[in-house]
Amino acid sequence: MNRHAMPIPFRFCFLMPLAAASLALSACGQTADTPAMEPPLAGADIGGEFELVNQDGKLTRWSDFDGQYRMIYFGFTFCPDICPTDVSRAIKGLEKFAEDEPQLAAKVQPIFVSVDPERDTPEAVGQFASAFSDRMIGLTGTPEQVKAAADTFRVFYSRGEDTPGGGYLVNHSAIVYLFGPKGEPLATLPTDQGPDAVAEELAKWVN
């Protein structure tokens, strides 16, 4: 795969067709008699070191998760629909995977990173993450820290339209990435296809 990230269009909390494309890449030309293919994102220039703050206010680095598979999503806690839907389907997919492969599922760390540092305090991201799973870690940081992390993971975001009551939305790319134990990108998880599809994709790459 090209090591340079492809441009990714975005709109407010949109569902990425990249997940479906990843499935197509992983299945293309593969039969029961052919060897397993490389992960769809093998070699992609996505992901890397960051410094953010977790729900307990503790400095957290990407390297802190070395040895674990990582399921990571960038969103914001005030998101009215897509962010909660994506995170819920990702977590339910992980839970379904755990039903068949509990030891392998235990190797997967779900992570939520806020792209709204102005409002998303450590407490806010912690409450958001724990609403979906006690295992999920919520991360935030200064605007500079968040931007650096988003750039590293090829996530695009910007402040969107104002909402009644003085709030605002955030435009951002909505992708659930799966990374390996060394921090290497493996695949996107097809949350748009539901938890079963997420569980199937996890089963392909987590070993």
Accessible surface in RSA format (square Angstrom, percent):
REM  Atomic radii and reference values for relative SASA: ProtOr
REM  Chains: A
REM  Algorithm: Lee & Richards
REM  Probe-radius: 1.40
REM  Slices: 20
REM RES _ NUM      All-atoms   Total-Side   Main-Chain    Non-polar    All polar
REM                ABS   REL    ABS   REL    ABS   REL    ABS   REL    ABS   REL
RES MET A   1   104.94  54.3  33.90  22.4  71.03 169.1  50.03  42.5  54.91  72.7
RES ASN A   2    98.37  67.8  79.09  76.4  19.28  46.4  32.76  78.8  65.61  63.4
RES ARG A   3   159.09  66.8 156.20  79.6   2.89   6.9  59.99  82.0  99.10  60.1
RES HIS A   4   138.55  75.7 134.16  93.3   4.39  11.2  89.55  92.3  48.99  57.0
RES ALA A   5    33.96  31.2   6.86  10.6  27.10  61.7  10.64  15.0  23.32  61.8
RES MET A   6   109.58  56.7 100.91  66.8   8.66  20.6  61.78  52.5  47.79  63.3
RES PRO A   7   127.44  92.9 105.59  96.3  21.84  79.4 112.85  93.2  14.59  90.7
RES ILE A   8    21.90  12.5  12.92   9.6   8.97  21.6  13.95  10.0   7.94  21.5
RES PRO A   9   101.81  74.2  89.81  81.9  11.99  43.6 100.95  83.3   0.85   5.3
RES PHE A  10    83.61  41.8  56.46  35.0  27.15  70.7  58.95  35.7  24.67  70.6
RES ARG A  11   159.45  66.9 154.56  78.8   4.88  11.6  62.74  85.7  96.71  58.6
RES PHE A  12    55.68  27.9  44.02  27.3  11.67  30.4  44.02  26.7  11.67  33.4
RES CYS A  13     1.21   0.9   0.00   0.0   1.21   2.8   0.00   0.0   1.21   1.3
RES PHE A  14     8.66   4.3   4.33   2.7   4.33  11.3   8.66   5.2   0.00   0.0
RES LEU A  15    66.39  37.0  53.66  38.4  12.73  32.0  53.66  37.7  12.73  34.3
RES MET A  16    13.10   6.8   7.69   5.1   5.42  12.9   7.85   6.7   5.25   7.0
RES PRO A  17    92.84  67.7  84.49  77.0   8.35  30.3  91.40  75.5   1.44   9.0
RES LEU A  18    30.22  16.8  26.74  19.1   3.48   8.7  30.08  21.1   0.14   0.4
RES ALA A  19     7.06   6.5   6.77  10.5   0.28   0.6   6.77   9.5   0.28   0.7
RES ALA A  20    46.07  42.4  40.82  63.0   5.25  11.9  41.68  58.7   4.39  11.6
RES ALA A  21    45.02  41.4  37.18  57.4   7.84  17.8  43.98  61.9   1.05   2.8
RES SER A  22     1.92   1.6   1.73   2.3   0.19   0.4   0.21   0.4   1.71   2.4
RES LEU A  23    37.65  21.0  36.37  26.0   1.27   3.2  36.55  25.7   1.10   3.0
RES ALA A  24    62.87  57.8  50.38  77.7  12.50  28.4  60.19  84.8   2.68   7.1
RES LEU A  25   100.80  56.1  97.39  69.7   3.41   8.6  98.35  69.1   2.45   6.6
RES SER A  26     6.06   5.1   1.68   2.2   4.38  10.1   2.77   5.9   3.29   4.6
RES ALA A  27    60.76  55.9  47.82  73.8  12.94  29.4  52.34  73.7   8.42  22.3
RES CYS A  28    87.93  66.5  73.24  81.7  14.69  34.5  20.67  52.4  67.25  72.5
RES GLY A  29    69.85  86.1   0.00   N/A  69.85  86.1  41.78 114.7  28.06  62.9
RES GLN A  30    75.90  42.4  51.07  37.3  24.83  59.1  10.97  23.3  64.93  49.2
RES THR A  31    82.68  58.8  68.43  69.4  14.25  34.0  74.14  99.6   8.54  12.9
RES ALA A  32   111.64 102.7  63.91  98.6  47.73 108.6  76.99 108.4  34.65  91.8
RES ASP A  33   139.74  97.9 104.73 104.2  35.00  82.8  34.99  82.3 104.75 104.5
RES THR A  34    56.74  40.4  44.10  44.7  12.64  30.1  45.39  61.0  11.35  17.2
RES PRO A  35   116.71  85.1 100.52  91.6  16.19  58.8 112.63  93.0   4.08  25.3
RES ALA A  36    88.18  81.1  57.92  89.4  30.25  68.8  58.39  82.2  29.79  78.9
RES MET A  37    84.26  43.6  70.18  46.4  14.08  33.5  74.24  63.1  10.02  13.3
RES GLU A  38   129.20  74.2 115.72  87.5  13.48  32.1  47.37  91.6  81.82  66.8
RES PRO A  39    32.22  23.5  27.88  25.4   4.34  15.8  27.88  23.0   4.34  27.0
RES PRO A  40     9.84   7.2   0.14   0.1   9.69  35.2   6.14   5.1   3.70  23.0
RES LEU A  41     4.22   2.3   4.22   3.0   0.00   0.0   4.22   3.0   0.00   0.0
RES ALA A  42    23.16  21.3  16.48  25.4   6.68  15.2  19.67  27.7   3.49   9.2
RES GLY A  43    34.66  42.7   0.00   N/A  34.66  42.7  25.14  69.0   9.53  21.3
RES ALA A  44     8.09   7.4   0.87   1.3   7.22  16.4   0.87   1.2   7.22  19.1
RES ASP A  45    62.89  44.1  59.34  59.1   3.55   8.4   9.79  23.0  53.10  53.0
RES ILE A  46    13.95   7.9   8.62   6.4   5.33  12.8   8.73   6.3   5.21  14.1
RES GLY A  47    19.32  23.8   0.00   N/A  19.32  23.8   1.07   2.9  18.25  40.9
RES GLY A  48    21.26  26.2   0.00   N/A  21.26  26.2  21.22  58.2   0.04   0.1
RES GLU A  49    94.42  54.2  71.64  54.2  22.78  54.2  56.30 108.9  38.12  31.1
RES PHE A  50    10.28   5.1   1.40   0.9   8.89  23.1  10.28   6.2   0.00   0.0
RES GLU A  51    78.25  44.9  71.75  54.3   6.49  15.5  18.66  36.1  59.58  48.6
RES LEU A  52     0.00   0.0   0.00   0.0   0.00   0.0   0.00   0.0   0.00   0.0
RES VAL A  53    32.39  21.3  32.39  29.3   0.00   0.0  32.39  28.1   0.00   0.0
RES ASN A  54    22.45  15.5  22.45  21.7   0.00   0.0   0.27   0.7  22.17  21.4
RES GLN A  55    59.98  33.5  44.83  32.8  15.15  36.1  15.80  33.6  44.18  33.5
RES ASP A  56   124.66  87.3  88.09  87.7  36.57  86.5  31.32  73.7  93.34  93.1
RES GLY A  57    45.97  56.7   0.00   N/A  45.97  56.7  18.04  49.5  27.92  62.5
RES LYS A  58   144.88  70.7 137.79  84.5   7.09  16.9  86.83  78.2  58.05  61.8
RES LEU A  59    71.86  40.0  59.62  42.7  12.24  30.8  59.78  42.0  12.08  32.5
RES THR A  60     9.15   6.5   9.05   9.2   0.10   0.2   7.07   9.5   2.09   3.2
RES ARG A  61    91.22  38.3  91.22  46.5   0.00   0.0  17.96  24.5  73.26  44.4
RES TRP A  62    12.41   5.0  12.41   6.0   0.00   0.0  10.62   5.7   1.79   2.9
RES SER A  63    47.30  40.0  36.74  49.0  10.56  24.3  26.05  55.5  21.26  29.8
RES ASP A  64    84.19  59.0  51.39  51.2  32.80  77.6  24.10  56.7  60.09  59.9
RES PHE A  65     9.60   4.8   9.53   5.9   0.07   0.2   9.60   5.8   0.00   0.0
RES ASP A  66    87.99  61.6  66.09  65.8  21.90  51.8  27.25  64.1  60.74  60.6
RES GLY A  67    56.49  69.7   0.00   N/A  56.49  69.7  31.74  87.1  24.75  55.4
RES GLN A  68    58.89  32.9  58.81  43.0   0.08   0.2  20.51  43.6  38.38  29.1
RES TYR A  69    12.54   5.9  12.54   7.1   0.00   0.0   3.54   2.7   9.00  11.1
RES ARG A  70     0.12   0.0   0.12   0.1   0.00   0.0   0.00   0.0   0.12   0.1
RES MET A  71     4.24   2.2   2.61   1.7   1.63   3.9   2.70   2.3   1.53   2.0
RES ILE A  72     0.19   0.1   0.00   0.0   0.19   0.4   0.15   0.1   0.04   0.1
RES TYR A  73     3.92   1.8   3.92   2.2   0.00   0.0   3.92   2.9   0.00   0.0
RES PHE A  74     2.20   1.1   1.78   1.1   0.42   1.1   1.78   1.1   0.42   1.2
RES GLY A  75     0.00   0.0   0.00   N/A   0.00   0.0   0.00   0.0   0.00   0.0
RES PHE A  76     0.07   0.0   0.07   0.0   0.00   0.0   0.07   0.0   0.00   0.0
RES THR A  77    29.86  21.2  11.09  11.2  18.77  44.7   7.86  10.6  22.00  33.3
RES PHE A  78   111.55  55.8  91.12  56.4  20.43  53.2  97.73  59.2  13.82  39.6
RES CYS A  79     6.69   5.1   0.00   0.0   6.69  15.7   0.00   0.0   6.69   7.2
RES PRO A  80    84.91  61.9  47.79  43.6  37.12 134.9  57.99  47.9  26.91 167.3
RES ASP A  81    71.02  49.7  66.07  65.8   4.95  11.7  33.08  77.8  37.94  37.8
RES ILE A  82    41.58  23.7  41.58  31.0   0.00   0.0  41.58  29.9   0.00   0.0
RES CYS A  83     0.00   0.0   0.00   0.0   0.00   0.0   0.00   0.0   0.00   0.0
RES PRO A  84    37.07  27.0  36.07  32.9   1.00   3.6  36.43  30.1   0.64   4.0
RES THR A  85    47.20  33.6  42.06  42.6   5.14  12.3  23.56  31.6  23.65  35.7
RES ASP A  86     0.98   0.7   0.98   1.0   0.00   0.0   0.11   0.3   0.87   0.9
RES VAL A  87     0.80   0.5   0.08   0.1   0.72   1.7   0.80   0.7   0.00   0.0
RES SER A  88    25.74  21.7  24.53  32.7   1.21   2.8  12.83  27.3  12.90  18.1
RES ARG A  89    75.58  31.7  75.58  38.5   0.00   0.0   8.49  11.6  67.08  40.7
RES ALA A  90     3.71   3.4   3.71   5.7   0.00   0.0   3.71   5.2   0.00   0.0
RES ILE A  91     5.23   3.0   5.23   3.9   0.00   0.0   5.23   3.8   0.00   0.0
RES LYS A  92   108.57  53.0 107.97  66.2   0.60   1.4  55.93  50.3  52.64  56.1
RES GLY A  93     0.00   0.0   0.00   N/A   0.00   0.0   0.00   0.0   0.00   0.0
RES LEU A  94     6.90   3.8   6.90   4.9   0.00   0.0   6.90   4.8   0.00   0.0
RES GLU A  95    93.40  53.6  88.81  67.2   4.59  10.9  40.73  78.8  52.67  43.0
RES LYS A  96    80.81  39.4  78.06  47.9   2.75   6.5  32.87  29.6  47.94  51.1
RES PHE A  97     6.20   3.1   4.18   2.6   2.02   5.3   6.20   3.8   0.00   0.0
RES ALA A  98    33.95  31.2  29.20  45.1   4.75  10.8  29.33  41.3   4.62  12.2
RES GLU A  99   137.84  79.1 101.34  76.7  36.50  86.9  44.91  86.9  92.93  75.9
RES ASP A 100   119.36  83.6  94.26  93.8  25.10  59.3  25.34  59.6  94.02  93.8
RES GLU A 101    75.55  43.4  75.15  56.9   0.40   1.0   8.13  15.7  67.41  55.0
RES PRO A 102    84.22  61.4  77.55  70.7   6.67  24.3  78.31  64.7   5.91  36.7
RES GLN A 103   152.86  85.5 143.90 105.2   8.96  21.3  50.77 108.1 102.09  77.4
RES LEU A 104    41.16  22.9  41.12  29.4   0.04   0.1  41.12  28.9   0.04   0.1
RES ALA A 105     1.23   1.1   1.23   1.9   0.00   0.0   1.23   1.7   0.00   0.0
RES ALA A 106    68.21  62.7  46.72  72.1  21.49  48.9  50.42  71.0  17.79  47.1
RES LYS A 107    87.83  42.8  82.23  50.5   5.60  13.3  55.71  50.1  32.12  34.2
RES VAL A 108     0.11   0.1   0.00   0.0   0.11   0.3   0.11   0.1   0.00   0.0
RES GLN A 109    18.64  10.4  18.64  13.6   0.00   0.0   0.00   0.0  18.64  14.1
RES PRO A 110     0.05   0.0   0.05   0.0   0.00   0.0   0.05   0.0   0.00   0.0
RES ILE A 111     0.19   0.1   0.00   0.0   0.19   0.5   0.00   0.0   0.19   0.5
RES PHE A 112     0.00   0.0   0.00   0.0   0.00   0.0   0.00   0.0   0.00   0.0
RES VAL A 113     0.00   0.0   0.00   0.0   0.00   0.0   0.00   0.0   0.00   0.0
RES SER A 114     0.00   0.0   0.00   0.0   0.00   0.0   0.00   0.0   0.00   0.0
RES VAL A 115     3.65   2.4   0.00   0.0   3.65   8.8   0.00   0.0   3.65   9.9
RES ASP A 116     4.47   3.1   2.87   2.9   1.60   3.8   1.60   3.8   2.87   2.9
RES PRO A 117    29.51  21.5  10.73   9.8  18.78  68.3  10.83   8.9  18.68 116.1
RES GLU A 118   130.94  75.2  92.44  69.9  38.50  91.7  38.63  74.7  92.31  75.4
RES ARG A 119    52.25  21.9  37.06  18.9  15.19  36.2  37.48  51.2  14.76   8.9
RES ASP A 120     1.30   0.9   0.00   0.0   1.30   3.1   0.00   0.0   1.30   1.3
RES THR A 121    71.78  51.1  68.31  69.2   3.47   8.3  65.03  87.3   6.75  10.2
RES PRO A 122    44.07  32.1  44.07  40.2   0.00   0.0  44.07  36.4   0.00   0.0
RES GLU A 123   117.88  67.7 110.45  83.6   7.43  17.7  41.62  80.5  76.26  62.3
RES ALA A 124    25.07  23.1  19.23  29.7   5.84  13.3  22.65  31.9   2.42   6.4
RES VAL A 125     0.00   0.0   0.00   0.0   0.00   0.0   0.00   0.0   0.00   0.0
RES GLY A 126     9.76  12.0   0.00   N/A   9.76  12.0   7.48  20.5   2.28   5.1
RES GLN A 127   113.51  63.5 104.55  76.4   8.96  21.3  41.08  87.4  72.43  54.9
RES PHE A 128    23.20  11.6  16.16  10.0   7.04  18.3  22.62  13.7   0.58   1.7
RES ALA A 129     0.39   0.4   0.39   0.6   0.00   0.0   0.39   0.5   0.00   0.0
RES SER A 130    61.87  52.3  47.57  63.5  14.30  32.9  31.83  67.8  30.03  42.1
RES ALA A 131    83.09  76.4  39.58  61.1  43.51  99.0  51.51  72.5  31.58  83.7
RES PHE A 132    50.60  25.3  31.08  19.3  19.51  50.8  36.20  21.9  14.40  41.2
RES SER A 133    20.81  17.6  11.51  15.4   9.31  21.4   9.67  20.6  11.14  15.6
RES ASP A 134   143.43 100.5 107.80 107.3  35.63  84.2  38.52  90.7 104.91 104.6
RES ARG A 135    97.56  41.0  86.43  44.1  11.12  26.5  66.62  91.0  30.94  18.8
RES MET A 136     8.99   4.7   5.65   3.7   3.34   7.9   5.65   4.8   3.34   4.4
RES ILE A 137    39.88  22.7  39.88  29.7   0.00   0.0  39.88  28.7   0.00   0.0
RES GLY A 138     0.00   0.0   0.00   N/A   0.00   0.0   0.00   0.0   0.00   0.0
RES LEU A 139     0.00   0.0   0.00   0.0   0.00   0.0   0.00   0.0   0.00   0.0
RES THR A 140     3.84   2.7   3.84   3.9   0.00   0.0   3.55   4.8   0.29   0.4
RES GLY A 141    15.43  19.0   0.00   N/A  15.43  19.0   7.62  20.9   7.82  17.5
RES THR A 142    65.97  46.9  62.07  62.9   3.90   9.3  63.01  84.6   2.96   4.5
RES PRO A 143    73.27  53.4  70.57  64.3   2.70   9.8  71.29  58.9   1.98  12.3
RES GLU A 144   129.06  74.1 118.57  89.7  10.50  25.0  71.33 138.0  57.74  47.1
RES GLN A 145    48.67  27.2  43.20  31.6   5.46  13.0  21.90  46.6  26.77  20.3
RES VAL A 146     0.00   0.0   0.00   0.0   0.00   0.0   0.00   0.0   0.00   0.0
RES LYS A 147   116.97  57.1 116.97  71.8   0.00   0.0  86.20  77.6  30.78  32.8
RES ALA A 148    59.10  54.3  50.17  77.4   8.93  20.3  57.40  80.8   1.71   4.5
RES ALA A 149     0.31   0.3   0.00   0.0   0.31   0.7   0.31   0.4   0.00   0.0
RES ALA A 150     0.00   0.0   0.00   0.0   0.00   0.0   0.00   0.0   0.00   0.0
RES ASP A 151    67.07  47.0  61.00  60.7   6.07  14.4  28.78  67.7  38.29  38.2
RES THR A 152    38.90  27.7  31.95  32.4   6.95  16.6  17.61  23.7  21.29  32.2
RES PHE A 153     0.00   0.0   0.00   0.0   0.00   0.0   0.00   0.0   0.00   0.0
RES ARG A 154    63.94  26.8  61.93  31.6   2.01   4.8  17.75  24.3  46.18  28.0
RES VAL A 155     6.91   4.5   3.10   2.8   3.81   9.2   3.10   2.7   3.81  10.3
RES PHE A 156    82.64  41.3  79.63  49.3   3.01   7.8  82.64  50.1   0.00   0.0
RES TYR A 157    59.45  27.8  37.06  21.1  22.39  58.3  29.58  22.2  29.86  36.8
RES SER A 158    47.39  40.0  40.86  54.5   6.53  15.0  39.34  83.8   8.05  11.3
RES ARG A 159   138.15  58.0 108.45  55.3  29.70  70.7  53.46  73.1  84.70  51.3
RES GLY A 160    17.07  21.0   0.00   N/A  17.07  21.0   7.64  21.0   9.42  21.1
RES GLU A 161   126.75  72.8 110.83  83.8  15.92  37.9  41.33  80.0  85.41  69.7
RES ASP A 162   103.12  72.2  81.08  80.7  22.04  52.1  29.45  69.3  73.68  73.5
RES THR A 163    40.87  29.1  32.87  33.3   7.99  19.0  27.16  36.5  13.71  20.7
RES PRO A 164   139.46 101.6 108.29  98.7  31.18 113.3 120.52  99.5  18.94 117.7
RES GLY A 165    89.87 110.8   0.00   N/A  89.87 110.8  43.36 119.0  46.51 104.2
RES GLY A 166    70.96  87.5   0.00   N/A  70.96  87.5  39.17 107.5  31.79  71.2
RES GLY A 167    20.27  25.0   0.00   N/A  20.27  25.0  18.34  50.3   1.93   4.3
RES TYR A 168    19.38   9.0  16.22   9.2   3.16   8.2  15.39  11.6   3.99   4.9
RES LEU A 169    30.15  16.8  30.15  21.6   0.00   0.0  30.15  21.2   0.00   0.0
RES VAL A 170     4.28   2.8   4.28   3.9   0.00   0.0   4.28   3.7   0.00   0.0
RES ASN A 171    37.98  26.2  37.98  36.7   0.00   0.0   2.85   6.9  35.13  34.0
RES HIS A 172     0.00   0.0   0.00   0.0   0.00   0.0   0.00   0.0   0.00   0.0
RES SER A 173     0.92   0.8   0.00   0.0   0.92   2.1   0.00   0.0   0.92   1.3
RES ALA A 174     5.47   5.0   0.00   0.0   5.47  12.4   0.00   0.0   5.47  14.5
RES ILE A 175    10.11   5.8   2.78   2.1   7.33  17.7   6.02   4.3   4.09  11.1
RES VAL A 176     4.85   3.2   2.51   2.3   2.34   5.6   2.51   2.2   2.34   6.4
RES TYR A 177     0.66   0.3   0.66   0.4   0.00   0.0   0.46   0.3   0.20   0.2
RES LEU A 178     0.15   0.1   0.00   0.0   0.15   0.4   0.00   0.0   0.15   0.4
RES PHE A 179     0.16   0.1   0.16   0.1   0.00   0.0   0.16   0.1   0.00   0.0
RES GLY A 180     0.00   0.0   0.00   N/A   0.00   0.0   0.00   0.0   0.00   0.0
RES PRO A 181    40.39  29.4  38.22  34.8   2.17   7.9  38.22  31.6   2.17  13.5
RES LYS A 182   186.75  91.1 154.87  95.0  31.88  75.9 101.97  91.8  84.78  90.3
RES GLY A 183    12.91  15.9   0.00   N/A  12.91  15.9   3.45   9.5   9.45  21.2
RES GLU A 184    65.17  37.4  60.72  45.9   4.45  10.6  46.28  89.5  18.89  15.4
RES PRO A 185    13.52   9.9  12.59  11.5   0.93   3.4  12.61  10.4   0.90   5.6
RES LEU A 186    14.83   8.3  14.83  10.6   0.00   0.0  14.83  10.4   0.00   0.0
RES ALA A 187     0.00   0.0   0.00   0.0   0.00   0.0   0.00   0.0   0.00   0.0
RES THR A 188     0.39   0.3   0.39   0.4   0.00   0.0   0.39   0.5   0.00   0.0
RES LEU A 189     3.02   1.7   0.00   0.0   3.02   7.6   0.00   0.0   3.02   8.1
RES PRO A 190     0.00   0.0   0.00   0.0   0.00   0.0   0.00   0.0   0.00   0.0
RES THR A 191     9.62   6.8   9.40   9.5   0.22   0.5   0.00   0.0   9.62  14.5
RES ASP A 192    55.64  39.0  31.05  30.9  24.59  58.2   8.70  20.5  46.94  46.8
RES GLN A 193    88.85  49.7  55.54  40.6  33.31  79.3  33.79  71.9  55.06  41.8
RES GLY A 194    12.27  15.1   0.00   N/A  12.27  15.1  11.89  32.6   0.39   0.9
RES PRO A 195    31.56  23.0  31.56  28.8   0.00   0.0  31.56  26.1   0.00   0.0
RES ASP A 196    84.92  59.5  82.59  82.2   2.32   5.5  28.33  66.7  56.59  56.4
RES ALA A 197    15.02  13.8  11.29  17.4   3.73   8.5  13.02  18.3   2.00   5.3
RES VAL A 198     0.00   0.0   0.00   0.0   0.00   0.0   0.00   0.0   0.00   0.0
RES ALA A 199    13.69  12.6  12.34  19.0   1.35   3.1  12.59  17.7   1.09   2.9
RES GLU A 200   116.35  66.8 110.03  83.2   6.32  15.0  42.16  81.6  74.18  60.6
RES GLU A 201     0.33   0.2   0.14   0.1   0.19   0.5   0.00   0.0   0.33   0.3
RES LEU A 202     0.00   0.0   0.00   0.0   0.00   0.0   0.00   0.0   0.00   0.0
RES ALA A 203    61.12  56.2  37.58  58.0  23.54  53.6  38.74  54.6  22.38  59.3
RES LYS A 204    94.52  46.1  64.38  39.5  30.14  71.8  61.44  55.3  33.08  35.2
RES TRP A 205    28.18  11.3  22.12  10.7   6.06  14.2  23.78  12.7   4.40   7.1
RES VAL A 206     3.59   2.4   0.00   0.0   3.59   8.6   0.00   0.0   3.59   9.7
RES ASN A 207   116.14  80.1  98.47  95.2  17.67  42.5  48.99 117.9  67.15  64.9
END  Absolute sums over single chains surface
CHAIN  1 A     9814.3       7709.3       2105.0       5558.9       4255.5
END  Absolute sums over all chains
TOTAL          9814.3       7709.3       2105.0       5558.9       4255.5
